[in-house]
Each structure stands twice: as C-alpha cells, then as structure tokens.
C-alpha cells in the first residue's frame, strides 16, 4: 500500500470513530434524560417540536438544578410539616376549597424549605422535574384544579383529587413517598 492510501485509510477510520463517538454520546445522553425525566422527557419533546431542542432544555434544567443549594430536612422540621399536612387534611372536611389552597401553600413552603425557588409556577416545574419528574403530573393536576377552583369551576371531587395530587409531591419532597400511595 502506498503512503497516500495508508493515510486515507487512517483518516477514514478516525472519521468513522469520531462519528461513532458522537452517536454513542448522543445515545447515552438521550437514554440518561429519558430515564431521569420519565414522562417529562416526552412532554418536552412535544412542547419543543423535536428531540434535540427538548434535550437541550432538559440538560439546561439539570444545570440550573445543580446550582441550587438543596437541603435535607431535619427530623423536627419534617415532623412539623407532617403535622401541618394532617391539619390541612382535617380542614378538608369542613372547607375543601380552603384546604386545597392551604395544601398548595404548604407544598410551596416545603419546596422553599428544601431550597427550591418558589417564584413562578413554570420555574418551579422546571426545577422540580430534575428530581421529582415522576410526581410532576400530580403537581400539574393539582395546580390545574386549584386554578379551576379560583374560577369557581371545581367540584368537591375535583378538590379531593387535588389533595391526593398535592400529597404525592408533598410526600416525595419529605422523602416519605410510599409505593402505591395513590
């Protein structure tokens, strides 16, 4: 083989290896994001219109989340939240709408206690999705019911469902999520 042919073969092999490395990196990144974000991955793809844009968005969420100073709760603080949640649930019997509003405020306070920013619903959703993607649908559903309640359109059954949805995220933020809790 001539020197030119040898160089051509080596360059072709290097290009093929580089392409394979890029494809492997893309595949592994996609698999990581799908596993980490669960149903939120597909939601991002649908909202962005393509996978690459969705994956950039999800990777950006991970970077923003990594900058947060998230804290575990000490046992006393955790128990205080558990007691407050029990009071909110008791309130539901006599004042379901107020209980749902209180549940929303309690979940928001717990987010803040853990170190999540609480300004803006979309920002909360974005940052929560990194560690709590599996219960994000619950939070979305509870939020939607709360908005319907604000317009006077939610039934008592809707409000009960909102409490169940808020509880799912509440327990996960506490670190107490039980399997089959719903």
C-alpha positions as MATLAB code, in Angstrom:
seq = 'XXXXXXXXXXXXXXXXXXXXXXXXXXXXXXXXXXXXXXXXXXXXXXXXXXXXXXXXXXXXXXXXXXXXXXXXXXXXXXXXXXXXXXXXXXXXXXXXXXXXXXXXXXXXXXXXXXXXXXXXXXXXXXXXXXXXXXXXXXXXXXXXXXXXXXXXXXXXXXXXXXXXXXXXXXXXXXXXXXXXXX';
ca = [
       0.000    0.000    0.000;
       1.212    3.465   -0.824;
       1.663    6.162    1.799;
      -1.293    8.131    0.389;
      -3.580    5.094    0.618;
      -2.444    4.363    4.161;
      -3.100    7.959    5.202;
      -6.513    7.851    3.518;
      -7.454    4.645    5.366;
      -6.246    6.048    8.702;
      -8.210    9.290    8.174;
     -11.334    7.325    7.191;
     -11.016    5.151   10.300;
     -10.533    8.225   12.526;
     -13.566    9.945   10.976;
     -15.635    6.783   11.472;
     -14.503    6.571   15.110;
     -15.338   10.227   15.689;
     -18.806    9.782   14.192;
     -19.329    6.638   16.283;
     -18.241    8.509   19.423;
     -20.668   11.368   18.734;
     -23.513    8.934   18.057;
     -22.723    6.985   21.221;
     -22.580   10.166   23.301;
     -25.937   11.303   21.856;
     -27.495    7.901   22.518;
     -26.233    7.792   26.114;
     -27.373   11.371   26.785;
     -30.839   10.605   25.383;
     -31.093    7.425   27.460;
     -29.995    9.312   30.595;
     -32.561   12.056   30.021;
     -35.373    9.599   29.286;
     -34.620    7.641   32.432;
     -34.198   10.694   34.644;
     -37.154   12.730   33.394;
     -39.569    9.897   32.621;
     -42.829   11.256   31.194;
     -41.431   14.797   31.350;
     -38.999   13.844   28.550;
     -41.837   13.155   26.111;
     -43.692   16.246   27.266;
     -40.600   18.357   26.494;
     -40.270   16.747   23.056;
     -43.907   17.524   22.252;
     -43.646   21.098   23.534;
     -40.380   21.808   21.670;
     -41.333   20.030   18.474;
     -38.117   17.993   18.268;
     -35.853   15.851   20.390;
     -32.713   17.936   20.125;
     -34.402   21.102   21.393;
     -36.108   19.134   24.172;
     -32.839   17.516   25.202;
     -31.091   20.895   25.306;
     -33.898   22.190   27.520;
     -33.711   19.195   29.856;
     -29.922   19.434   30.063;
     -30.299   23.127   30.928;
     -32.756   22.186   33.673;
     -30.134   19.823   35.085;
     -27.508   22.594   35.050;
     -29.865   25.052   36.776;
     -30.849   22.397   39.322;
     -27.187   21.637   40.075;
     -26.725   25.282   41.123;
     -29.438   25.023   43.794;
     -28.483   24.644   47.428;
     -30.942   21.842   48.218;
     -31.207   20.759   51.828;
     -32.492   17.675   53.588;
     -34.971   18.311   56.365;
     -34.050   17.619   59.951;
     -36.435   15.323   61.792;
     -38.107   18.137   63.764;
     -38.836   20.162   60.643;
     -40.086   17.072   58.830;
     -42.426   16.226   61.705;
     -43.733   19.811   61.758;
     -44.646   19.519   58.074;
     -46.322   16.162   58.676;
     -48.443   17.697   61.443;
     -49.340   20.679   59.271;
     -50.376   18.350   56.457;
     -52.622   16.427   58.872;
     -54.310   19.720   59.828;
     -54.861   20.589   56.182;
     -56.447   17.198   55.571;
     -58.729   17.672   58.591;
     -59.689   21.108   57.265;
     -60.859   19.494   54.035;
     -63.966   18.041   55.705;
     -65.459   21.449   56.525;
     -63.725   23.711   53.987;
     -62.456   21.815   50.919;
     -61.566   24.886   48.850;
     -59.602   26.464   51.688;
     -57.857   23.157   52.385;
     -56.695   22.896   48.767;
     -55.359   26.453   48.914;
     -53.599   25.646   52.168;
     -52.183   22.427   50.658;
     -50.736   24.440   47.773;
     -49.157   26.923   50.191;
     -47.768   24.108   52.358;
     -46.208   22.335   49.366;
     -44.711   25.647   48.222;
     -43.325   26.291   51.721;
     -41.816   22.803   51.758;
     -40.167   23.486   48.396;
     -38.658   26.669   49.805;
     -37.522   24.837   52.944;
     -35.734   22.293   50.769;
     -34.035   25.084   48.774;
     -36.137   25.305   45.629;
     -37.016   28.784   44.374;
     -40.750   29.348   44.616;
     -41.240   32.294   42.297;
     -43.177   31.399   39.194;
     -45.012   28.181   38.541;
     -43.066   27.346   35.358;
     -39.704   27.782   37.109;
     -40.861   25.538   39.960;
     -41.976   22.903   37.468;
     -38.713   23.107   35.565;
     -36.510   22.673   38.621;
     -38.699   20.076   40.311;
     -38.644   17.972   37.144;
     -34.979   17.114   37.653;
     -35.504   15.125   40.866;
     -39.272   14.747   41.028;
     -40.302   14.070   37.431;
     -42.464   11.119   38.430;
     -44.759   13.262   40.606;
     -44.786   16.308   38.350;
     -48.013   15.157   36.692;
     -49.598   15.142   40.163;
     -48.432   18.700   40.806;
     -49.684   19.837   37.394;
     -53.078   18.247   38.023;
     -53.363   19.791   41.488;
     -52.376   23.204   40.130;
     -54.949   22.965   37.331;
     -57.678   22.055   39.818;
     -56.633   24.965   42.049;
     -56.954   27.320   39.096;
     -60.405   25.924   38.287;
     -61.354   26.413   41.939;
     -60.257   30.046   41.733;
     -62.748   30.446   38.869;
     -65.442   28.611   40.858;
     -65.435   25.641   38.472;
     -64.096   22.803   40.654;
     -66.336   20.212   42.275;
     -65.734   18.738   45.700;
     -64.487   15.578   43.973;
     -62.031   17.699   41.968;
     -60.804   19.247   45.204;
     -60.394   15.809   46.767;
     -58.305   14.787   43.767;
     -56.218   17.938   44.149;
     -55.444   16.961   47.734;
     -54.348   13.494   46.587;
     -52.125   15.041   43.914;
     -50.592   17.578   46.305;
     -49.944   14.783   48.799;
     -47.942   12.820   46.216;
     -45.447   15.670   45.734;
     -45.551   16.596   49.418;
     -44.533   13.096   50.476;
     -41.832   12.901   47.846;
     -40.374   16.245   48.938;
     -40.420   14.974   52.509;
     -38.697   11.815   51.391;
     -41.609    9.728   52.605;
     -43.243    8.687   49.317;
     -44.939    5.364   49.796;
     -45.369    2.894   46.957;
     -48.985    2.751   45.910;
     -49.819    5.902   47.900;
     -52.308    6.912   45.264;
];
